[in-house]
Amino acid sequence: MENKNFILFILTVLISCSSNFIVAQAKTTKANKLELDTLGISFIEISQIKSNKKLSKPKRLNKTQSKLFISTWNNSKTTANCPNGFSYSIAINFQDYTRRLFNLEKSILSENNNYCIETNNKELANLLMKSK
């Protein structure tokens, strides 16, 4: 009888731990979107993704365009279905020589193609690609 109680106790602990792990994973996947802080950014570049998947020569965003991209990313909350492909690649270069990479298709942004965010700004690519 004692063995049955011990096994029941172990099963209860395992189930409890696994359900907490699943909840923690769900919370983590929602929190994957890290906001951008303007202070550490050196510059932002955008490149068009060509049909052969190669990138065009990068265009450096001006301050207004950079602020637009940062605020759009930081203020976007809705997750969206990822498109089959993206038209633009955006590289954020930080002062510590690290980078974060994003992809853009119409109003959908993705960081490293891990998940997609709906920005509700269908003109974002046009605004970022405009000359200075």
C-alpha positions in Angstrom: 0.0 0.0 0.0 2.9 2.3 0.9 4.4 1.9 -2.6 1.1 2.9 -4.3 0.9 6.1 -2.2 4.5 6.9 -3.1 3.9 6.3 -6.8 0.8 8.4 -6.6 2.8 11.2 -4.9 5.5 11.1 -7.6 2.9 11.2 -10.4 1.2 14.1 -8.8 4.5 16.0 -8.6 5.4 15.2 -12.2 2.0 16.3 -13.5 2.1 19.5 -11.5 5.6 20.3 -12.7 4.8 19.6 -16.4 1.7 21.7 -16.3 3.7 24.6 -14.8 6.3 24.1 -17.5 3.6 24.2 -20.2 2.2 27.5 -18.8 5.7 28.9 -18.6 6.3 28.0 -22.2 3.0 29.7 -23.3 4.0 32.9 -21.4 7.5 32.8 -22.9 6.2 32.5 -26.5 4.0 35.5 -26.0 6.9 37.5 -24.6 9.3 36.7 -27.4 8.9 40.1 -28.9 11.7 42.3 -27.4 11.1 46.0 -27.7 13.7 48.2 -29.2 15.5 50.9 -27.3 16.7 53.9 -29.4 19.7 54.6 -27.1 21.8 51.6 -28.1 21.1 51.7 -31.9 23.9 52.9 -34.2 21.8 52.7 -37.4 19.1 50.8 -39.3 19.3 49.5 -42.9 16.7 48.2 -45.2 17.3 46.0 -48.2 14.8 44.6 -50.8 14.8 40.8 -51.0 15.1 39.9 -54.7 13.4 37.0 -56.4 16.6 35.0 -56.2 16.6 35.6 -52.4 19.7 37.9 -52.6 19.5 41.3 -50.9 19.7 44.6 -52.8 22.3 47.2 -51.6 21.2 48.3 -48.2 19.7 51.7 -47.7 20.4 53.4 -44.3 17.3 54.9 -42.7 17.3 58.5 -41.6 16.3 59.4 -38.0 12.7 59.9 -38.8 12.4 56.6 -40.6 14.3 54.9 -37.8 12.0 56.3 -35.2 9.0 55.2 -37.3 10.3 51.6 -37.5 11.1 51.5 -33.8 7.7 52.9 -32.7 5.9 50.6 -35.2 7.6 47.5 -33.8 7.3 48.6 -30.1 3.6 49.5 -30.5 2.6 46.4 -32.5 0.8 43.8 -30.3 -1.1 41.5 -32.6 0.5 38.2 -33.8 -0.3 37.3 -37.4 0.1 34.4 -39.8 3.5 34.6 -41.4 3.5 35.0 -45.2 5.3 32.5 -47.5 8.0 35.1 -48.3 9.1 38.6 -47.4 10.0 41.6 -49.6 12.3 43.5 -47.3 15.0 42.7 -44.8 15.8 45.2 -42.0 19.0 45.1 -40.0 19.3 47.0 -36.7 22.9 47.6 -35.9 23.7 48.4 -32.3 26.6 50.3 -30.7 28.0 47.1 -29.2 28.3 45.7 -32.8 25.4 43.3 -32.4 22.5 43.2 -34.8 18.8 42.2 -34.9 17.3 41.1 -38.2 13.7 41.6 -39.2 11.7 40.8 -42.4 8.8 42.9 -43.7 6.0 42.0 -46.0 3.3 44.7 -46.4 2.2 45.3 -42.8 3.7 42.2 -41.3 7.0 42.2 -39.5 9.0 39.2 -38.4 12.2 38.9 -36.3 14.3 35.9 -37.5 11.1 34.4 -39.0 10.3 33.0 -35.5 6.9 34.7 -35.3 5.0 37.5 -37.2 3.6 40.7 -35.9 0.8 42.7 -37.6 1.7 46.4 -37.6 -1.5 47.7 -39.3 0.7 50.0 -41.4 0.5 48.8 -45.0 2.6 51.7 -46.2 5.5 50.9 -43.8 7.8 49.6 -46.6 7.1 52.6 -48.8 7.8 55.0 -46.0 11.1 53.2 -45.1 12.3 53.0 -48.7 11.7 56.6 -49.5 14.9 58.6 -50.2 16.1 61.0 -47.5 
